[in-house]
Structures are given as C-alpha cells and as structure tokens.
Amino acid sequence: MKCSRLFIVPVLVLAFGICVLYFNSLTFKIQKAVWGKDCTVTAAVIYNDYIWSYNSKKAPLLSVFKYFAALKVLNKIKAEKCSLDDKILVTEDMVSKTTYSPMLKKYAAPFKISVADLMKYMVSESDNNAADILIEYAGGIEAIRSFLQTFDFDAIEISANEKMMNEDIGAQYLNKARAFDVLLAMKFFRETTMPDEQRAFLDKIMIKTVTGEDKIKAGLPEGVVFGHKTGSSSRKPDGVKIADNDAGFVILPNGKTCYMAVFVTESKMSDKENAALISEISRIIYDEVNRK
C-alpha cells in the first residue's frame, strides 16, 4: 500500500503539471477564443526559435497573395537591373472599373505610373488593378509560382489573378497556403534575399497599409511597428465569407521581429466579427511572444 502511494503521488504531480502547462499554452488560449465561433481559423507565429501554428490546413489567401506578386516584381527589378522609378503605360484594356481600385480615383486611362506607385497601390491599398498590371509586368501568374518554387515554397499555391477572382467567386479558392508557410516565406525573403533598399521599400509600404486596421493591428499595443498584407473575399450565395486574412511582421519593444498570421475562413459571421476575432487572437499571440 505504501509503495502504491509513493507511485501515485509523483504521477498526480506530473499530471497536474501537464494540465497547468496546457491551460497556459498558446494553443489552449486560441482554442478558447475560437470556441463557438462559426468559422475556421488558421494562425501561426515565428519569433526567433519559437515556431507555433494552429490548424495546418491550407486557407484561401485572397489579397495576401499580392505580397508574393510584390516579391516577384522586386526580383525582376534586381535580376534585370530595372528601377522602381520606371514608368508603365496603363491603357483602358488593362483596368477594370468594376473591381476594387483606389488608383482609378486619381488616374484615368491612359496614364503613366511608376512601378513604385503601382506597388504602393497594390500593397498599401490592396488595389486589384495595380496587382494585375504588376503581375503581367513580372511575367504572369506562372512566373510568380515558378519564383516561389525556385526557393522550395511549392506549398504556396498561386494560380489566379484578381480578374479571375472577380469574374468567378470559385477562383477565390485557388491561391492558398498554410498560415505558417506564408510566414516562413515572409521571413526568408525579408531577411535573406532582398537587397537592403528593396527590403526597406517593401517594409515601408507594408507598414503604411490602410486596409484591415481592425484586424491584427487592432490587437497590438498602440505605437508598435506593424507591416502587413490583408485579404478579404466575397460572400457566397449562402452568406458565407470565404476569407478574412491578415499576415505580417511586428517589431517588438526589444527590437526583434515577430511574424504573425491569422486567417478566418468559411465564416458565417459578419465582417466586424471576423475582424474582432483576428484582433483578439493577435493580442493573445503578441502577449505570448512578448514574454519570451
């Protein structure tokens, strides 16, 4: 009987310790935030050697894919010794007046615009016309996919431009990836392959993003530097929203960089509820990594 007690007590202590660790874990906290929500959530964070992901399923990227278009444009400029100041002639057949395009509020085709300004519209304002113009400038969708495959990011699937996605809602599912793979690519390209000048330019236009102010950014402390690319889909006939996404980098108070992504997909909730959930999850993630 005495031996049994000596055996049971350490087991109970170990079980209690495991329970404490689990209920204080990031996974449990996210599960608690997601509980009862009528949607699917995928999320990930990379901070130094700390790597965490929630739900490994691939999610539709929507306009988050424009980040990869931006990378291919910068790669073309570096490889072909072009310049962000180079001008592109935009004709009427290159734009759609029925898609989301803040650029057309300022310009009327035909007009000339620099690659840099097109990049700002595509990333900072998520302009669909600017995206498709730059995709063609970079060699097309296939060129973006091949570019990612060159660096072994085959798991990030890029198959549709904005025109395709606006003409067929089903095409909004074609560009997809796991949240973790998006962050891994973001960290890799930002920290290893881009010249300092290009990295500074892309960081700047990501930090100046005006879309998704109520998503990840709303969950971060005021004044924290955050550069990101958002994505937002149409709603299907049954009212389900394909995706509300946000992914980017956070400069922590200690000067180190944390990469964070939260994707809400197949949601029956309102846009406001989707954004609030993304914000809550980003706050939980930020508090977690800020303690490490």
C-alpha positions in Angstrom: 0.0 0.0 0.0 2.9 2.3 0.9 4.6 1.6 -2.5 1.4 2.4 -4.3 1.1 5.8 -2.6 4.8 6.5 -3.4 4.0 5.8 -7.1 0.7 7.6 -7.3 1.8 10.9 -5.8 4.5 11.7 -8.4 2.1 10.7 -11.2 -0.5 13.1 -9.9 2.1 15.8 -9.6 3.2 15.2 -13.2 -0.4 15.1 -14.5 -1.1 18.4 -12.6 2.0 20.0 -14.1 1.0 18.9 -17.6 -2.5 20.3 -17.1 -1.1 23.6 -15.9 1.2 23.8 -18.9 -1.6 23.0 -21.4 -4.1 25.5 -19.9 -1.5 28.2 -20.0 -0.4 27.3 -23.6 -0.9 29.4 -26.6 -2.9 26.7 -28.3 -5.4 26.5 -25.4 -5.8 30.2 -25.3 -6.6 30.3 -29.1 -8.9 27.4 -28.8 -10.8 29.3 -26.1 -11.0 32.4 -28.3 -12.2 30.3 -31.3 -14.7 28.2 -29.3 -18.3 28.6 -30.5 -17.3 30.8 -33.5 -19.0 29.9 -36.8 -15.8 29.8 -38.9 -12.5 28.1 -39.4 -9.3 29.7 -38.0 -5.7 29.1 -39.1 -2.9 31.0 -37.4 0.8 31.0 -37.0 3.7 32.8 -35.4 7.5 32.8 -35.9 9.7 34.5 -33.3 13.4 33.6 -33.1 13.4 29.9 -32.4 9.8 29.9 -31.3 7.5 28.5 -34.0 3.8 27.8 -33.5 0.8 27.1 -35.7 -2.9 26.5 -35.2 -4.7 24.3 -37.7 -2.4 23.1 -40.5 -5.0 23.3 -43.3 -4.4 25.5 -46.3 -6.5 28.6 -46.5 -7.5 30.8 -49.4 -5.1 33.7 -49.4 -7.2 36.4 -51.2 -5.2 39.6 -51.4 -2.4 38.2 -49.2 -1.2 36.7 -52.4 -0.3 40.3 -53.6 2.7 40.1 -51.2 4.2 37.3 -53.4 3.5 39.4 -56.5 5.4 42.2 -54.9 8.3 39.8 -54.2 8.4 38.7 -57.9 8.4 42.4 -59.1 11.3 43.2 -56.8 13.1 40.0 -58.0 12.6 41.1 -61.7 14.0 44.6 -60.9 17.1 43.1 -59.2 17.7 40.5 -61.9 17.1 42.8 -64.9 18.6 45.9 -63.3 15.4 47.8 -63.7 14.2 50.6 -61.4 11.1 51.2 -59.2 11.0 54.6 -60.9 10.4 53.0 -64.3 7.1 54.1 -65.8 4.3 51.8 -67.1 1.8 52.9 -69.6 -1.7 51.9 -68.4 -4.3 51.6 -71.1 -8.1 51.2 -70.8 -7.9 47.5 -71.7 -5.6 46.9 -68.7 -8.0 48.0 -66.0 -11.5 47.2 -64.8 -13.8 49.8 -63.5 -15.9 47.3 -61.5 -13.2 46.0 -59.3 -11.7 47.5 -56.1 -9.3 50.1 -57.3 -8.5 53.3 -55.3 -6.0 54.1 -58.1 -8.8 54.9 -60.6 -10.0 57.6 -58.3 -6.8 59.5 -59.1 -6.0 58.3 -62.6 -8.0 57.9 -65.8 -6.6 55.6 -68.6 -4.4 56.0 -70.5 -1.9 57.2 -68.0 1.7 56.5 -67.0 2.6 55.5 -63.5 5.8 54.3 -61.8 6.4 50.7 -60.7 6.9 52.1 -57.2 3.5 53.8 -57.1 1.8 50.7 -58.5 3.4 48.7 -55.7 2.1 51.2 -53.1 -1.4 50.8 -54.5 -1.2 47.0 -54.6 0.3 46.5 -51.1 -0.8 49.5 -49.0 -4.3 49.9 -50.5 -4.8 46.4 -52.0 -5.7 47.8 -55.4 -6.8 45.0 -57.7 -6.0 46.8 -61.0 -2.5 47.6 -59.7 -2.0 44.0 -58.8 -2.9 42.6 -62.2 -0.8 45.2 -64.0 2.2 44.3 -61.9 1.6 40.6 -62.2 1.8 41.0 -66.0 4.9 43.2 -65.6 6.5 40.4 -63.6 5.8 37.7 -66.2 2.3 36.5 -65.2 0.9 34.2 -62.5 3.1 31.3 -63.7 6.2 33.4 -63.2 5.2 34.0 -59.6 4.6 30.3 -59.0 7.9 29.4 -60.6 9.7 32.0 -58.5 8.3 30.5 -55.3 9.2 27.0 -56.4 12.7 28.1 -57.0 13.1 28.7 -53.3 11.2 25.5 -52.4 8.0 27.2 -51.4 5.9 24.8 -53.5 3.3 24.6 -50.8 2.2 28.1 -51.5 -0.2 27.8 -54.4 -0.7 30.8 -56.7 -2.9 30.2 -59.7 -5.3 33.2 -60.1 -5.0 36.9 -60.7 -7.6 39.5 -59.5 -9.5 39.5 -62.8 -10.1 35.8 -62.5 -11.2 36.0 -58.9 -13.6 38.9 -59.6 -15.2 37.1 -62.5 -15.6 33.8 -60.8 -16.0 33.5 -57.0 -14.8 29.9 -57.1 -11.4 31.2 -58.3 -11.0 32.9 -54.9 -10.1 29.4 -53.5 -7.2 28.9 -56.0 -4.5 30.9 -54.3 -3.9 29.1 -51.0 -1.4 28.2 -48.3 -0.9 27.4 -44.7 -0.5 30.4 -42.5 2.9 29.0 -41.3 4.2 28.7 -44.9 3.2 32.4 -45.6 5.2 33.5 -42.6 8.1 31.2 -43.4 8.4 32.8 -46.9 7.9 36.3 -45.5 10.8 35.8 -43.0 13.0 34.1 -45.6 12.7 36.7 -48.3 12.7 39.6 -46.0 15.8 38.5 -44.1 17.9 36.8 -46.7 17.3 37.5 -50.4 16.3 41.2 -50.8 18.8 44.0 -51.0 18.5 46.4 -48.1 17.0 49.1 -50.3 14.2 46.8 -51.6 13.5 45.4 -48.1 13.2 49.0 -46.7 10.8 49.9 -49.6 8.6 46.8 -49.1 8.6 47.2 -45.3 7.6 50.9 -45.7 4.6 50.2 -47.9 3.5 47.3 -45.7 3.7 49.5 -42.6 1.6 52.1 -44.5 -1.2 49.5 -45.2 -4.6 51.2 -44.8 -6.7 48.0 -45.2 -7.5 45.8 -42.2 -7.0 48.4 -39.5 -9.4 46.4 -37.3 -7.6 43.1 -37.8 -4.2 42.2 -36.3 -3.2 45.8 -35.9 -6.2 46.4 -33.6 -4.9 43.8 -31.2 -1.4 45.2 -30.9 -0.4 48.0 -28.4 -0.5 51.5 -29.8 2.7 52.6 -31.4 4.0 49.1 -32.2 5.5 48.9 -35.7 3.5 46.5 -37.9 3.8 45.8 -41.6 1.2 43.6 -43.2 -0.8 42.4 -46.1 -4.5 41.8 -45.7 -7.1 39.8 -47.7 -10.8 39.9 -47.8 -13.2 37.8 -50.0 -16.6 38.0 -51.4 -19.5 36.2 -49.7 -21.0 33.1 -51.3 -24.8 33.0 -52.1 -25.4 31.4 -48.7 -23.7 34.3 -47.0 -20.5 32.5 -46.1 -17.4 34.6 -46.4 -14.6 32.7 -48.0 -11.8 34.5 -46.0 -10.8 37.4 -43.9 -7.0 37.4 -43.6 -4.0 39.3 -42.2 -0.3 38.4 -42.2 2.8 40.5 -41.4 5.7 41.4 -39.2 5.7 43.1 -35.8 8.7 44.9 -34.4 8.7 44.2 -30.7 9.8 46.7 -28.0 13.1 44.7 -27.7 13.8 45.4 -31.4 13.3 41.8 -32.5 10.8 40.8 -35.2 7.8 38.6 -34.8 6.0 37.2 -37.8 2.2 36.7 -37.3 -0.7 35.5 -39.5 -4.4 34.9 -38.7 -6.8 33.7 -41.3 -10.5 33.4 -40.7 -12.2 31.3 -43.4 -15.6 29.9 -44.3 -17.2 32.3 -41.8 -20.9 32.8 -41.2 -20.1 35.7 -39.0 -20.1 39.4 -40.0 -17.0 41.2 -41.3 -16.9 43.1 -38.0 -17.0 39.8 -36.0 -14.3 38.3 -38.2 -12.0 41.3 -37.6 -12.7 41.3 -33.9 -11.7 37.6 -33.7 -8.5 38.2 -35.7 -7.7 41.2 -33.3 -8.3 39.0 -30.2 -6.0 36.3 -31.5 -3.3 38.7 -32.4 -3.4 40.2 -28.9 -3.1 36.7 -27.4 -0.1 35.9 -29.7 1.6 39.3 -29.0 1.3 38.8 -25.3 2.7 35.3 -25.6 5.8 36.2 -27.6 6.4 39.4 -25.7 7.0 37.3 -22.6 9.7 35.2 -24.3 
